[in-house]
Amino acid sequence: MATSTYAIAIGSNRPGRHGGPVAEVRAAVAALDGVRAVAPIMASAPIGPSLRRYANTVLLLDTSLSPPDMLAQLKGIERSFGRRRGRRWGSRVIDLDIVLWSGGRWHSRGLCVPHIAFRERLFVLRPLRDVAPDWRDPVSGRTIRQLHQLVDRARPRD
C-alpha cells in the first residue's frame, strides 16, 4: 500500500486530562503514529469568540491511510481527549486538522484538502514553514515559505 505524507495542524486553548494547552498538544502528537517532524509549539491569539490563547503546532506524518481515514483517526483522537462539537471557534481541548496531503487535493463531503483557510493563518503557516518550507500548495502553486511571507507582511504591526 502506498504511503502518503500529511501536514496536521494541532491546537488547544483549554486544559484537559493531560494538563494545560501545551500538554494537550504534546499528548496529541504522541497519540499519532508515523510522525516524522514536529514544529515548535507556539502561542497564538484566538479567532472568534474565545478569549483564551492557543498553543499550536504542525507535524508531518507518513501513513497508508486515505484522507477520509486520516480524518476519522483525527476525529477519534479529538473525542478521546474530550472534544465535543460546539460553537465554531470556541474554546477546545484539542483541534486536529489535515492541512496538506502529498496526494494534492481531496474533496468529499466533510473534507477539503488542502484546508480551505490555512493560507491566511499565521498560526498554521509559521510552524508549517518550520517543518515543510518547500511544500507547494496544490491550489496556488506557492511554497509554504512564500505563503508565510505573504501573511506575515500583511499582519498589522504593534
N, CA, C and O atoms as a GROMACS GRO file, in nm:
protein
  632
    1MET      N    1   0.084  -0.118   0.000
    1MET     CA    2   0.000   0.000   0.000
    1MET      C    3   0.089   0.125   0.000
    1MET      O    4   0.190   0.128   0.070
    2ALA      N    5   0.053   0.224  -0.076
    2ALA     CA    6   0.132   0.346  -0.089
    2ALA      C    7   0.127   0.430   0.039
    2ALA      O    8   0.026   0.432   0.110
    3THR      N    9   0.238   0.497   0.066
    3THR     CA   10   0.245   0.583   0.182
    3THR      C   11   0.229   0.728   0.138
    3THR      O   12   0.285   0.770   0.038
    4SER      N   13   0.151   0.802   0.214
    4SER     CA   14   0.131   0.944   0.191
    4SER      C   15   0.185   1.022   0.310
    4SER      O   16   0.198   0.970   0.420
    5THR      N   17   0.217   1.149   0.284
    5THR     CA   18   0.258   1.239   0.392
    5THR      C   19   0.145   1.339   0.414
    5THR      O   20   0.086   1.390   0.318
    6TYR      N   21   0.115   1.366   0.538
    6TYR     CA   22   0.015   1.465   0.577
    6TYR      C   23   0.080   1.572   0.663
    6TYR      O   24   0.170   1.543   0.741
    7ALA      N   25   0.034   1.694   0.647
    7ALA     CA   26   0.066   1.802   0.740
    7ALA      C   27  -0.058   1.820   0.825
    7ALA      O   28  -0.166   1.848   0.774
    8ILE      N   29  -0.042   1.802   0.956
    8ILE     CA   30  -0.153   1.809   1.051
    8ILE      C   31  -0.131   1.928   1.144
    8ILE      O   32  -0.027   1.938   1.209
    9ALA      N   33  -0.230   2.016   1.151
    9ALA     CA   34  -0.226   2.129   1.245
    9ALA      C   35  -0.292   2.086   1.375
    9ALA      O   36  -0.397   2.021   1.374
   10ILE      N   37  -0.229   2.122   1.486
   10ILE     CA   38  -0.280   2.086   1.618
   10ILE      C   39  -0.290   2.212   1.703
   10ILE      O   40  -0.197   2.292   1.707
   11GLY      N   41  -0.404   2.228   1.770
   11GLY     CA   42  -0.421   2.344   1.857
   11GLY      C   43  -0.503   2.309   1.980
   11GLY      O   44  -0.586   2.219   1.977
   12SER      N   45  -0.477   2.383   2.088
   12SER     CA   46  -0.553   2.368   2.212
   12SER      C   47  -0.554   2.501   2.285
   12SER      O   48  -0.454   2.574   2.286
   13ASN      N   49  -0.667   2.533   2.346
   13ASN     CA   50  -0.670   2.652   2.432
   13ASN      C   51  -0.750   2.627   2.560
   13ASN      O   52  -0.799   2.720   2.624
   14ARG      N   53  -0.763   2.500   2.595
   14ARG     CA   54  -0.835   2.466   2.717
   14ARG      C   55  -0.767   2.347   2.784
   14ARG      O   56  -0.727   2.253   2.715
   15PRO      N   57  -0.752   2.350   2.915
   15PRO     CA   58  -0.692   2.234   2.982
   15PRO      C   59  -0.778   2.110   2.965
   15PRO      O   60  -0.900   2.117   2.950
   16GLY      N   61  -0.711   1.996   2.968
   16GLY     CA   62  -0.779   1.868   2.959
   16GLY      C   63  -0.714   1.769   3.053
   16GLY      O   64  -0.647   1.808   3.149
   17ARG      N   65  -0.734   1.642   3.026
   17ARG     CA   66  -0.683   1.540   3.118
   17ARG      C   67  -0.530   1.529   3.117
   17ARG      O   68  -0.472   1.468   3.207
   18HIS      N   69  -0.464   1.587   3.015
   18HIS     CA   70  -0.318   1.583   3.008
   18HIS      C   71  -0.254   1.706   3.071
   18HIS      O   72  -0.132   1.709   3.090
   19GLY      N   73  -0.334   1.808   3.103
   19GLY     CA   74  -0.281   1.932   3.159
   19GLY      C   75  -0.328   2.052   3.080
   19GLY      O   76  -0.436   2.050   3.021
   20GLY      N   77  -0.246   2.156   3.077
   20GLY     CA   78  -0.279   2.278   3.004
   20GLY      C   79  -0.269   2.259   2.854
   20GLY      O   80  -0.238   2.149   2.808
   21PRO      N   81  -0.296   2.364   2.778
   21PRO     CA   82  -0.296   2.354   2.631
   21PRO      C   83  -0.166   2.298   2.571
   21PRO      O   84  -0.171   2.218   2.478
   22VAL      N   85  -0.051   2.339   2.623
   22VAL     CA   86   0.075   2.287   2.568
   22VAL      C   87   0.085   2.136   2.592
   22VAL      O   88   0.127   2.062   2.504
   23ALA      N   89   0.046   2.092   2.710
   23ALA     CA   90   0.049   1.948   2.741
   23ALA      C   91  -0.050   1.872   2.653
   23ALA      O   92  -0.022   1.759   2.612
   24GLU      N   93  -0.165   1.931   2.625
   24GLU     CA   94  -0.263   1.866   2.538
   24GLU      C   95  -0.208   1.851   2.396
   24GLU      O   96  -0.226   1.747   2.332
   25VAL      N   97  -0.140   1.954   2.347
   25VAL     CA   98  -0.080   1.946   2.213
   25VAL      C   99   0.026   1.837   2.210
   25VAL      O  100   0.031   1.757   2.117
   26ARG      N  101   0.112   1.833   2.312
   26ARG     CA  102   0.216   1.729   2.316
   26ARG      C  103   0.154   1.589   2.322
   26ARG      O  104   0.204   1.497   2.256
   27ALA      N  105   0.048   1.573   2.398
   27ALA     CA  106  -0.019   1.443   2.407
   27ALA      C  107  -0.081   1.403   2.273
   27ALA      O  108  -0.079   1.286   2.236
   28ALA      N  109  -0.134   1.499   2.201
   28ALA     CA  110  -0.192   1.470   2.068
   28ALA      C  111  -0.083   1.426   1.971
   28ALA      O  112  -0.104   1.334   1.892
   29VAL      N  113   0.033   1.490   1.976
   29VAL     CA  114   0.145   1.448   1.891
   29VAL      C  115   0.181   1.303   1.924
   29VAL      O  116   0.202   1.222   1.833
   30ALA      N  117   0.189   1.271   2.053
   30ALA     CA  118   0.225   1.136   2.096
   30ALA      C  119   0.121   1.031   2.056
   30ALA      O  120   0.153   0.914   2.043
   31ALA      N  121  -0.004   1.074   2.036
   31ALA     CA  122  -0.113   0.981   2.001
   31ALA      C  123  -0.110   0.940   1.854
   31ALA      O  124  -0.182   0.848   1.814
   32LEU      N  125  -0.029   1.007   1.773
   32LEU     CA  126  -0.025   0.980   1.630
   32LEU      C  127   0.095   0.893   1.593
   32LEU      O  128   0.205   0.912   1.643
   33ASP      N  129   0.071   0.797   1.504
   33ASP     CA  130   0.178   0.711   1.454
   33ASP      C  131   0.234   0.770   1.325
   33ASP      O  132   0.164   0.840   1.251
   34GLY      N  133   0.361   0.741   1.298
   34GLY     CA  134   0.423   0.782   1.172
   34GLY      C  135   0.473   0.925   1.170
   34GLY      O  136   0.505   0.977   1.064
   35VAL      N  137   0.480   0.989   1.286
   35VAL     CA  138   0.525   1.128   1.291
   35VAL      C  139   0.674   1.134   1.256
   35VAL      O  140   0.755   1.060   1.312
   36ARG      N  141   0.708   1.223   1.162
   36ARG     CA  142   0.849   1.235   1.125
   36ARG      C  143   0.906   1.373   1.151
   36ARG      O  144   1.028   1.389   1.150
   37ALA      N  145   0.823   1.473   1.175
   37ALA     CA  146   0.872   1.609   1.207
   37ALA      C  147   0.763   1.683   1.283
   37ALA      O  148   0.645   1.673   1.250
   38VAL      N  149   0.804   1.757   1.385
   38VAL     CA  150   0.711   1.838   1.463
   38VAL      C  151   0.772   1.977   1.480
   38VAL      O  152   0.887   1.991   1.522
   39ALA      N  153   0.695   2.079   1.448
   39ALA     CA  154   0.740   2.217   1.467
   39ALA      C  155   0.732   2.254   1.615
   39ALA      O  156   0.655   2.194   1.690
   40PRO      N  157   0.810   2.352   1.658
   40PRO     CA  158   0.797   2.401   1.795
   40PRO      C  159   0.655   2.451   1.821
   40PRO      O  160   0.590   2.505   1.732
   41ILE      N  161   0.609   2.433   1.943
   41ILE     CA  162   0.476   2.482   1.981
   41ILE      C  163   0.483   2.634   1.997
   41ILE      O  164   0.575   2.687   2.059
   42MET      N  165   0.384   2.702   1.940
   42MET     CA  166   0.378   2.848   1.950
   42MET      C  167   0.247   2.890   2.013
   42MET      O  168   0.149   2.816   2.009
   43ALA      N  169   0.245   3.009   2.070
   43ALA     CA  170   0.122   3.066   2.126
   43ALA      C  171   0.060   3.158   2.021
   43ALA      O  172   0.132   3.224   1.945
   44SER      N  173  -0.072   3.161   2.017
   44SER     CA  174  -0.140   3.250   1.922
   44SER      C  175  -0.271   3.301   1.982
   44SER      O  176  -0.329   3.240   2.072
   45ALA      N  177  -0.313   3.414   1.930
   45ALA     CA  178  -0.439   3.474   1.973
   45ALA      C  179  -0.555   3.392   1.917
   45ALA      O  180  -0.542   3.332   1.810
   46PRO      N  181  -0.667   3.390   1.986
   46PRO     CA  182  -0.783   3.315   1.937
   46PRO      C  183  -0.850   3.386   1.819
   46PRO      O  184  -0.836   3.507   1.801
   47ILE      N  185  -0.921   3.308   1.741
   47ILE     CA  186  -1.007   3.361   1.634
   47ILE      C  187  -1.150   3.347   1.685
   47ILE      O  188  -1.184   3.243   1.743
   48GLY      N  189  -1.233   3.446   1.667
   48GLY     CA  190  -1.372   3.436   1.707
   48GLY      C  191  -1.394   3.468   1.853
   48GLY      O  192  -1.320   3.547   1.911
   49PRO      N  193  -1.497   3.406   1.915
   49PRO     CA  194  -1.540   3.446   2.048
   49PRO      C  195  -1.453   3.399   2.164
   49PRO      O  196  -1.466   3.452   2.274
   50SER      N  197  -1.367   3.302   2.144
   50SER     CA  198  -1.285   3.251   2.254
   50SER      C  199  -1.189   3.359   2.303
   50SER      O  200  -1.137   3.437   2.224
   51LEU      N  201  -1.166   3.362   2.433
   51LEU     CA  202  -1.074   3.460   2.492
   51LEU      C  203  -0.939   3.399   2.526
   51LEU      O  204  -0.844   3.473   2.552
   52ARG      N  205  -0.929   3.270   2.527
   52ARG     CA  206  -0.807   3.202   2.568
   52ARG      C  207  -0.709   3.189   2.452
   52ARG      O  208  -0.748   3.158   2.340
   53ARG      N  209  -0.581   3.213   2.480
   53ARG     CA  210  -0.476   3.195   2.380
   53ARG      C  211  -0.458   3.047   2.348
   53ARG      O  212  -0.484   2.961   2.432
   54TYR      N  213  -0.414   3.020   2.229
   54TYR     CA  214  -0.393   2.884   2.182
   54TYR      C  215  -0.246   2.843   2.189
   54TYR      O  216  -0.156   2.927   2.180
   55ALA      N  217  -0.224   2.714   2.205
   55ALA     CA  218  -0.095   2.651   2.180
   55ALA      C  219  -0.113   2.578   2.046
   55ALA      O  220  -0.207   2.501   2.030
   56ASN      N  221  -0.022   2.604   1.952
   56ASN     CA  222  -0.035   2.547   1.817
   56ASN      C  223   0.096   2.485   1.771
   56ASN      O  224   0.204   2.530   1.808
   57THR      N  225   0.084   2.382   1.689
   57THR     CA  226   0.198   2.327   1.617
   57THR      C  227   0.148   2.262   1.489
   57THR      O  228   0.027   2.250   1.467
   58VAL      N  229   0.241   2.220   1.407
   58VAL     CA  230   0.213   2.142   1.287
   58VAL      C  231   0.312   2.027   1.285
   58VAL      O  232   0.428   2.043   1.319
   59LEU      N  233   0.264   1.911   1.243
   59LEU     CA  234   0.354   1.797   1.229
   59LEU      C  235   0.336   1.735   1.093
   59LEU      O  236   0.234   1.754   1.026
   60LEU      N  237   0.438   1.661   1.052
   60LEU     CA  238   0.431   1.580   0.930
   60LEU      C  239   0.428   1.435   0.972
   60LEU      O  240   0.503   1.394   1.060
   61LEU      N  241   0.342   1.358   0.908
   61LEU     CA  242   0.339   1.215   0.936
   61LEU      C  243   0.320   1.138   0.807
   61LEU      O  244   0.261   1.186   0.711
   62ASP      N  245   0.373   1.016   0.809
   62ASP     CA  246   0.363   0.926   0.695
   62ASP      C  247   0.271   0.811   0.732
   62ASP      O  248   0.283   0.753   0.840
   63THR      N  249   0.180   0.780   0.642
   63THR     CA  250   0.082   0.674   0.666
   63THR      C  251   0.027   0.623   0.534
   63THR      O  252   0.038   0.689   0.431
   64SER      N  253  -0.032   0.505   0.539
   64SER     CA  254  -0.100   0.450   0.421
   64SER      C  255  -0.249   0.485   0.422
   64SER      O  256  -0.322   0.444   0.332
   65LEU      N  257  -0.296   0.561   0.523
   65LEU     CA  258  -0.437   0.598   0.532
   65LEU      C  259  -0.477   0.696   0.421
   65LEU      O  260  -0.400   0.783   0.383
   66SER      N  261  -0.598   0.679   0.371
   66SER     CA  262  -0.656   0.774   0.276
   66SER      C  263  -0.698   0.900   0.353
   66SER      O  264  -0.710   0.894   0.476
   67PRO      N  265  -0.720   1.012   0.286
   67PRO     CA  266  -0.765   1.131   0.358
   67PRO      C  267  -0.890   1.109   0.444
   67PRO      O  268  -0.890   1.154   0.559
   68PRO      N  269  -0.996   1.042   0.396
   68PRO     CA  270  -1.111   1.019   0.485
   68PRO      C  271  -1.076   0.934   0.608
   68PRO      O  272  -1.126   0.959   0.717
   69ASP      N  273  -0.989   0.834   0.589
   69ASP     CA  274  -0.949   0.750   0.702
   69ASP      C  275  -0.861   0.829   0.799
   69ASP      O  276  -0.870   0.810   0.921
   70MET      N  277  -0.775   0.917   0.745
   70MET     CA  278  -0.692   1.001   0.832
   70MET      C  279  -0.782   1.094   0.913
   70MET      O  280  -0.760   1.112   1.033
   71LEU      N  281  -0.881   1.153   0.848
   71LEU     CA  282  -0.976   1.241   0.919
   71LEU      C  283  -1.048   1.164   1.029
   71LEU      O  284  -1.064   1.216   1.139
   72ALA      N  285  -1.091   1.042   1.001
   72ALA     CA  286  -1.160   0.961   1.102
   72ALA      C  287  -1.068   0.935   1.221
   72ALA      O  288  -1.113   0.938   1.336
   73GLN      N  289  -0.942   0.908   1.195
   73GLN     CA  290  -0.847   0.887   1.304
   73GLN      C  291  -0.831   1.014   1.387
   73GLN      O  292  -0.830   1.008   1.510
   74LEU      N  293  -0.819   1.129   1.322
   74LEU     CA  294  -0.804   1.256   1.394
   74LEU      C  295  -0.927   1.287   1.479
   74LEU      O  296  -0.915   1.330   1.593
   75LYS      N  297  -1.045   1.264   1.423
   75LYS     CA  298  -1.170   1.289   1.498
   75LYS      C  299  -1.180   1.194   1.618
   75LYS      O  300  -1.230   1.233   1.723
   76GLY      N  301  -1.132   1.071   1.602
   76GLY     CA  302  -1.130   0.977   1.714
   76GLY      C  303  -1.039   1.025   1.826
   76GLY      O  304  -1.073   1.013   1.944
   77ILE      N  305  -0.923   1.078   1.790
   77ILE     CA  306  -0.832   1.132   1.891
   77ILE      C  307  -0.897   1.252   1.961
   77ILE      O  308  -0.890   1.263   2.083
   78GLU      N  309  -0.959   1.340   1.883
   78GLU     CA  310  -1.028   1.455   1.945
   78GLU      C  311  -1.132   1.408   2.047
   78GLU      O  312  -1.138   1.461   2.157
   79ARG      N  313  -1.212   1.309   2.010
   79ARG     CA  314  -1.314   1.257   2.103
   79ARG      C  315  -1.249   1.197   2.227
   79ARG      O  316  -1.298   1.216   2.338
   80SER      N  317  -1.140   1.124   2.209
   80SER     CA  318  -1.073   1.061   2.325
   80SER      C  319  -1.014   1.166   2.420
   80SER      O  320  -0.993   1.138   2.538
   81PHE      N  321  -0.985   1.285   2.369
   81PHE     CA  322  -0.934   1.394   2.450
   81PHE      C  323  -1.047   1.474   2.517
   81PHE      O  324  -1.022   1.564   2.596
   82GLY      N  325  -1.172   1.439   2.483
   82GLY     CA  326  -1.286   1.509   2.541
   82GLY      C  327  -1.342   1.621   2.456
   82GLY      O  328  -1.421   1.702   2.503
   83ARG      N  329  -1.302   1.626   2.331
   83ARG     CA  330  -1.353   1.730   2.240
   83ARG      C  331  -1.499   1.704   2.212
   83ARG      O  332  -1.538   1.591   2.180
   84ARG      N  333  -1.579   1.807   2.223
   84ARG     CA  334  -1.721   1.798   2.191
   84ARG      C  335  -1.752   1.899   2.081
   84ARG      O  336  -1.697   2.009   2.078
   85ARG      N  337  -1.840   1.860   1.993
   85ARG     CA  338  -1.883   1.952   1.888
   85ARG      C  339  -1.955   2.067   1.954
   85ARG      O  340  -2.031   2.047   2.049
   86GLY      N  341  -1.932   2.186   1.907
   86GLY     CA  342  -1.997   2.301   1.968
   86GLY      C  343  -1.981   2.424   1.883
   86GLY      O  344  -1.975   2.418   1.760
   87ARG      N  345  -1.975   2.535   1.950
   87ARG     CA  346  -1.968   2.663   1.882
   87ARG      C  347  -1.840   2.674   1.800
   87ARG      O  348  -1.732   2.637   1.846
   88ARG      N  349  -1.854   2.724   1.678
   88ARG     CA  350  -1.739   2.743   1.591
   88ARG      C  351  -1.642   2.842   1.656
   88ARG      O  352  -1.682   2.946   1.707
   89TRP      N  353  -1.515   2.807   1.653
   89TRP     CA  354  -1.406   2.888   1.708
   89TRP      C  355  -1.413   2.906   1.859
   89TRP      O  356  -1.349   2.996   1.913
   90GLY      N  357  -1.490   2.824   1.927
   90GLY     CA  358  -1.496   2.830   2.073
   90GLY      C  359  -1.373   2.764   2.134
   90GLY      O  360  -1.290   2.708   2.063
   91SER      N  361  -1.363   2.771   2.266
   91SER     CA  362  -1.254   2.704   2.337
   91SER      C  363  -1.261   2.555   2.311
   91SER      O  364  -1.369   2.497   2.302
   92ARG      N  365  -1.145   2.492   2.300
   92ARG     CA  366  -1.142   2.349   2.277
   92ARG      C  367  -1.018   2.287   2.339
   92ARG      O  368  -0.910   2.347   2.342
   93VAL      N  369  -1.035   2.165   2.387
   93VAL     CA  370  -0.924   2.096   2.449
   93VAL      C  371  -0.822   2.054   2.343
   93VAL      O  372  -0.702   2.056   2.368
   94ILE      N  373  -0.869   2.016   2.224
   94ILE     CA  374  -0.777   1.979   2.115
   94ILE      C  375  -0.848   1.996   1.981
   94ILE      O  376  -0.969   1.974   1.969
   95ASP      N  377  -0.772   2.036   1.882
   95ASP     CA  378  -0.822   2.051   1.745
   95ASP      C  379  -0.715   1.995   1.653
   95ASP      O  380  -0.600   2.039   1.657
   96LEU      N  381  -0.752   1.900   1.570
   96LEU     CA  382  -0.660   1.836   1.476
   96LEU      C  383  -0.717   1.853   1.335
   96LEU      O  384  -0.829   1.809   1.306
   97ASP      N  385  -0.640   1.916   1.248
   97ASP     CA  386  -0.686   1.940   1.111
   97ASP      C  387  -0.584   1.894   1.008
   97ASP      O  388  -0.463   1.914   1.025
   98ILE      N  389  -0.633   1.831   0.902
   98ILE     CA  390  -0.546   1.800   0.788
   98ILE      C  391  -0.528   1.930   0.712
   98ILE      O  392  -0.625   1.991   0.667
   99VAL      N  393  -0.403   1.973   0.698
   99VAL     CA  394  -0.373   2.096   0.625
   99VAL      C  395  -0.335   2.063   0.481
   99VAL      O  396  -0.390   2.121   0.388
  100LEU      N  397  -0.242   1.970   0.464
  100LEU     CA  398  -0.195   1.930   0.332
  100LEU      C  399  -0.178   1.780   0.326
  100LEU      O  400  -0.164   1.713   0.429
  101TRP      N  401  -0.181   1.728   0.206
  101TRP     CA  402  -0.165   1.585   0.179
  101TRP      C  403  -0.076   1.572   0.056
  101TRP      O  404  -0.094   1.644  -0.042
  102SER      N  405   0.020   1.481   0.061
  102SER     CA  406   0.115   1.466  -0.050
  102SER      C  407   0.046   1.424  -0.180
  102SER      O  408   0.106   1.436  -0.287
  103GLY      N  409  -0.076   1.377  -0.173
  103GLY     CA  410  -0.152   1.342  -0.293
  103GLY      C  411  -0.213   1.462  -0.362
  103GLY      O  412  -0.274   1.447  -0.469
  104GLY      N  413  -0.200   1.580  -0.305
  104GLY     CA  414  -0.253   1.702  -0.368
  104GLY      C  415  -0.385   1.744  -0.308
  104GLY      O  416  -0.393   1.781  -0.191
  105ARG      N  417  -0.490   1.739  -0.389
  105ARG     CA  418  -0.622   1.784  -0.346
  105ARG      C  419  -0.713   1.665  -0.317
  105ARG      O  420  -0.702   1.558  -0.376
  106TRP      N  421  -0.805   1.688  -0.223
  106TRP     CA  422  -0.908   1.590  -0.193
  106TRP      C  423  -1.034   1.666  -0.156
  106TRP      O  424  -1.031   1.751  -0.067
  107HIS      N  425  -1.142   1.636  -0.223
  107HIS     CA  426  -1.270   1.699  -0.191
  107HIS      C  427  -1.377   1.591  -0.180
  107HIS      O  428  -1.402   1.516  -0.275
  108SER      N  429  -1.438   1.586  -0.065
  108SER     CA  430  -1.552   1.498  -0.044
  108SER      C  431  -1.638   1.561   0.064
  108SER      O  432  -1.599   1.661   0.125
  109ARG      N  433  -1.752   1.504   0.085
  109ARG     CA  434  -1.840   1.559   0.187
  109ARG      C  435  -1.769   1.559   0.323
  109ARG      O  436  -1.728   1.455   0.373
  110GLY      N  437  -1.756   1.677   0.381
  110GLY     CA  438  -1.695   1.689   0.512
  110GLY      C  439  -1.544   1.700   0.513
  110GLY      O  440  -1.484   1.710   0.621
  111LEU      N  441  -1.479   1.698   0.398
  111LEU     CA  442  -1.333   1.705   0.395
  111LEU      C  443  -1.285   1.778   0.271
  111LEU      O  444  -1.322   1.744   0.158
  112CYS      N  445  -1.202   1.878   0.294
  112CYS     CA  446  -1.140   1.953   0.186
  112CYS      C  447  -0.991   1.966   0.216
  112CYS      O  448  -0.952   2.027   0.316
  113VAL      N  449  -0.909   1.908   0.131
  113VAL     CA  450  -0.764   1.917   0.144
  113VAL      C  451  -0.712   1.975   0.014
  113VAL      O  452  -0.745   1.925  -0.093
  114PRO      N  453  -0.630   2.081   0.020
  114PRO     CA  454  -0.579   2.147   0.139
  114PRO      C  455  -0.690   2.216   0.219
  114PRO      O  456  -0.796   2.251   0.167
  115HIS      N  457  -0.661   2.236   0.348
  115HIS     CA  458  -0.754   2.305   0.437
  115HIS      C  459  -0.788   2.441   0.375
  115HIS      O  460  -0.698   2.513   0.331
  116ILE      N  461  -0.914   2.475   0.373
  116ILE     CA  462  -0.957   2.594   0.299
  116ILE      C  463  -0.903   2.726   0.354
  116ILE      O  464  -0.894   2.823   0.280
  117ALA      N  465  -0.868   2.732   0.483
  117ALA     CA  466  -0.825   2.860   0.541
  117ALA      C  467  -0.678   2.865   0.579
  117ALA      O  468  -0.633   2.965   0.635
  118PHE      N  469  -0.600   2.761   0.551
  118PHE     CA  470  -0.463   2.759   0.602
  118PHE      C  471  -0.376   2.870   0.546
  118PHE      O  472  -0.283   2.914   0.612
  119ARG      N  473  -0.405   2.917   0.424
  119ARG     CA  474  -0.322   3.021   0.360
  119ARG      C  475  -0.329   3.156   0.431
  119ARG      O  476  -0.246   3.243   0.407
  120GLU      N  477  -0.428   3.174   0.516
  120GLU     CA  478  -0.448   3.303   0.585
  120GLU      C  479  -0.410   3.296   0.732
  120GLU      O  480  -0.420   3.397   0.802
  121ARG      N  481  -0.366   3.183   0.781
  121ARG     CA  482  -0.347   3.164   0.925
  121ARG      C  483  -0.199   3.151   0.960
  121ARG      O  484  -0.135   3.049   0.933
  122LEU      N  485  -0.148   3.256   1.021
  122LEU     CA  486  -0.008   3.257   1.061
  122LEU      C  487   0.022   3.146   1.161
  122LEU      O  488   0.132   3.091   1.161
  123PHE      N  489  -0.076   3.113   1.248
  123PHE     CA  490  -0.053   3.008   1.348
  123PHE      C  491  -0.044   2.870   1.286
  123PHE      O  492  -0.005   2.774   1.354
  124VAL      N  493  -0.078   2.857   1.158
  124VAL     CA  494  -0.056   2.732   1.084
  124VAL      C  495   0.068   2.747   0.996
  124VAL      O  496   0.153   2.657   0.992
  125LEU      N  497   0.080   2.860   0.927
  125LEU     CA  498   0.190   2.878   0.833
  125LEU      C  499   0.327   2.886   0.900
  125LEU      O  500   0.425   2.834   0.847
  126ARG      N  501   0.336   2.952   1.015
  126ARG     CA  502   0.467   2.964   1.082
  126ARG      C  503   0.522   2.826   1.121
  126ARG      O  504   0.635   2.794   1.086
  127PRO      N  505   0.445   2.743   1.194
  127PRO     CA  506   0.501   2.610   1.224
  127PRO      C  507   0.515   2.521   1.100
  127PRO      O  508   0.607   2.439   1.094
  128LEU      N  509   0.426   2.535   1.004
  128LEU     CA  510   0.437   2.457   0.881
  128LEU      C  511   0.564   2.494   0.805
  128LEU      O  512   0.630   2.408   0.746
  129ARG      N  513   0.599   2.621   0.807
  129ARG     CA  514   0.723   2.667   0.743
  129ARG      C  515   0.844   2.601   0.809
  129ARG      O  516   0.944   2.572   0.743
  130ASP      N  517   0.836   2.578   0.940
  130ASP     CA  518   0.948   2.516   1.012
  130ASP      C  519   0.971   2.371   0.972
  130ASP      O  520   1.085   2.324   0.974
  131VAL      N  521   0.866   2.299   0.934
  131VAL     CA  522   0.883   2.156   0.901
  131VAL      C  523   0.874   2.126   0.752
  131VAL      O  524   0.920   2.020   0.708
  132ALA      N  525   0.816   2.216   0.673
  132ALA     CA  526   0.799   2.187   0.529
  132ALA      C  527   0.802   2.317   0.446
  132ALA      O  528   0.704   2.346   0.377
  133PRO      N  529   0.910   2.394   0.453
  133PRO     CA  530   0.911   2.525   0.386
  133PRO      C  531   0.894   2.519   0.234
  133PRO      O  532   0.844   2.614   0.174
  134ASP      N  533   0.936   2.409   0.173
  134ASP     CA  534   0.930   2.400   0.027
  134ASP      C  535   0.810   2.323  -0.027
  134ASP      O  536   0.797   2.306  -0.148
  135TRP      N  537   0.720   2.277   0.062
  135TRP     CA  538   0.599   2.207   0.018
  135TRP      C  539   0.514   2.308  -0.058
  135TRP      O  540   0.492   2.418  -0.009
  136ARG      N  541   0.468   2.271  -0.175
  136ARG     CA  542   0.386   2.361  -0.257
  136ARG      C  543   0.238   2.337  -0.233
  136ARG      O  544   0.190   2.224  -0.231
  137ASP      N  545   0.168   2.447  -0.216
  137ASP     CA  546   0.022   2.444  -0.208
  137ASP      C  547  -0.029   2.400  -0.344
  137ASP      O  548   0.003   2.465  -0.444
  138PRO      N  549  -0.107   2.292  -0.353
  138PRO     CA  550  -0.153   2.245  -0.483
  138PRO      C  551  -0.253   2.338  -0.550
  138PRO      O  552  -0.282   2.322  -0.669
  139VAL      N  553  -0.306   2.434  -0.478
  139VAL     CA  554  -0.402   2.528  -0.536
  139VAL      C  555  -0.331   2.650  -0.594
  139VAL      O  556  -0.351   2.684  -0.710
  140SER      N  557  -0.249   2.717  -0.512
  140SER     CA  558  -0.184   2.840  -0.556
  140SER      C  559  -0.050   2.816  -0.624
  140SER      O  560  -0.003   2.900  -0.701
  141GLY      N  561   0.013   2.702  -0.598
  141GLY     CA  562   0.145   2.673  -0.652
  141GLY      C  563   0.257   2.736  -0.571
  141GLY      O  564   0.374   2.714  -0.602
  142ARG      N  565   0.225   2.813  -0.470
  142ARG     CA  566   0.328   2.879  -0.387
  142ARG      C  567   0.380   2.782  -0.283
  142ARG      O  568   0.311   2.689  -0.240
  143THR      N  569   0.506   2.805  -0.242
  143THR     CA  570   0.562   2.726  -0.134
  143THR      C  571   0.508   2.777  -0.001
  143THR      O  572   0.455   2.887   0.008
  144ILE      N  573   0.523   2.695   0.101
  144ILE     CA  574   0.481   2.736   0.235
  144ILE      C  575   0.560   2.859   0.277
  144ILE      O  576   0.504   2.950   0.338
  145ARG      N  577   0.688   2.863   0.245
  145ARG     CA  578   0.770   2.981   0.277
  145ARG      C  579   0.710   3.107   0.213
  145ARG      O  580   0.701   3.211   0.279
  146GLN      N  581   0.670   3.099   0.088
  146GLN     CA  582   0.610   3.215   0.020
  146GLN      C  583   0.476   3.254   0.083
  146GLN      O  584   0.451   3.372   0.104
  147LEU      N  585   0.392   3.156   0.112
  147LEU     CA  586   0.263   3.185   0.175
  147LEU      C  587   0.282   3.250   0.311
  147LEU      O  588   0.211   3.344   0.346
  148HIS      N  589   0.378   3.201   0.388
  148HIS     CA  590   0.407   3.259   0.519
  148HIS      C  591   0.451   3.405   0.504
  148HIS      O  592   0.404   3.491   0.578
  149GLN      N  593   0.538   3.432   0.410
  149GLN     CA  594   0.584   3.571   0.390
  149GLN      C  595   0.469   3.664   0.354
  149GLN      O  596   0.464   3.777   0.401
  150LEU      N  597   0.378   3.617   0.271
  150LEU     CA  598   0.263   3.700   0.232
  150LEU      C  599   0.176   3.735   0.353
  150LEU      O  600   0.135   3.850   0.369
  151VAL      N  601   0.149   3.637   0.438
  151VAL     CA  602   0.064   3.661   0.555
  151VAL      C  603   0.138   3.742   0.661
  151VAL      O  604   0.080   3.832   0.722
  152ASP      N  605   0.265   3.711   0.681
  152ASP     CA  606   0.343   3.783   0.782
  152ASP      C  607   0.358   3.931   0.746
  152ASP      O  608   0.349   4.017   0.833
  153ARG      N  609   0.380   3.960   0.617
  153ARG     CA  610   0.391   4.100   0.572
  153ARG      C  611   0.261   4.176   0.587
  153ARG      O  612   0.261   4.295   0.619
  154ALA      N  613   0.150   4.108   0.566
  154ALA     CA  614   0.017   4.173   0.572
  154ALA      C  615  -0.030   4.194   0.714
  154ALA      O  616  -0.124   4.270   0.737
  155ARG      N  617   0.032   4.128   0.811
  155ARG     CA  618  -0.010   4.137   0.951
  155ARG      C  619   0.019   4.276   1.007
  155ARG      O  620   0.128   4.330   0.987
  156PRO      N  621  -0.079   4.334   1.077
  156PRO     CA  622  -0.056   4.466   1.138
  156PRO      C  623   0.054   4.456   1.244
  156PRO      O  624   0.060   4.359   1.320
  157ARG      N  625   0.138   4.555   1.249
  157ARG     CA  626   0.247   4.560   1.347
  157ARG      C  627   0.204   4.643   1.468
  157ARG      O  628   0.134   4.744   1.454
  158ASP      N  629   0.247   4.599   1.585
  158ASP     CA  630   0.213   4.672   1.708
  158ASP      C  631   0.305   4.791   1.727
  158ASP      O  632   0.291   4.864   1.826
   0.00000   0.00000   0.00000
